[in-house]
Amino acid sequence: MSELKDRLRTDLTAAIKGRDEVTSSTLRMVLTAITNAEVAGKESRELTDDDVIGVLSSEGKKRREAAEAFADAGRVEQAAKERAEAEVIAGYLPAQLTEQEVADLVTSTIAALGVADDGMRAMGRVMGALQPQVKGRADGGVVAAEVRRQLG
């Protein structure tokens, strides 16, 4: 079993005992998403820590997008709840890369692949090489925008 999943379960128990509603509901939701990912497909499988980080990243992104949508609709209370859930999830993710770190990674990847002169045709190759390096540490949209900026 993954260590991260064990940590989530342990923290859920602590949050329930401490009557921390936001943390306990968020961790329940995350553990449910992990279980759903484990049984998705033809065969059920145990997720690795990297897989769990992927689930956490997507759940965190959902919360951030929902908070933005609620804020735009004037539902401040619901937006605050979604932001609080996103903060709980962020506590289990690896440290996020800064914009400068993403730019440096993109620059070095383009140089390593030797595709600086290929323009946007190299987008797929660059993103394919970058994805394993930034998984869970940077939003894919931010990385793609930086690749476009440097190739474009």
Residue pairs with C-beta under 8 A, 6 or more apart in sequence:
1 46
2 46
2 47
2 48
2 49
2 51
2 52
3 49
4 49
4 52
4 53
4 56
4 92
5 31
5 34
5 47
5 49
5 52
7 92
8 27
8 30
8 31
8 34
8 52
8 92
9 31
11 23
11 27
12 23
12 24
12 27
12 28
12 31
15 23
15 24
15 27
16 24
22 81
22 84
22 85
22 88
23 88
25 85
26 84
26 85
26 88
26 89
27 88
29 59
29 85
30 55
30 56
30 59
30 89
30 92
33 55
33 58
33 59
34 47
34 52
34 55
37 47
37 51
37 55
38 44
38 45
38 46
38 47
47 55
50 135
50 136
53 93
53 94
53 135
53 136
54 135
54 136
56 89
56 92
56 93
56 136
57 93
57 135
57 136
59 89
60 86
60 89
60 90
60 93
61 139
63 82
63 83
63 85
63 86
63 89
64 82
64 83
64 86
66 79
66 82
67 79
67 80
67 82
67 83
67 86
68 79
70 76
70 78
70 79
70 82
71 79
90 96
93 136
93 137
94 136
94 137
95 137
96 137
96 138
97 105
97 134
97 137
97 138
99 142
99 146
102 134
102 138
102 142
102 143
102 146
103 146
103 150
105 130
105 133
105 134
106 126
106 130
106 143
106 146
106 147
106 150
107 150
109 126
109 129
109 130
109 133
110 116
110 122
110 126
110 147
110 150
110 151
112 129
113 122
113 125
113 126
113 129
115 122
115 125
115 126
115 151
116 151
118 151
119 151
119 152
120 148
120 151
120 152
122 151
123 144
123 147
123 148
123 151
126 147
126 151
127 143
127 144
127 147
130 143
130 147
131 140
134 140
134 143
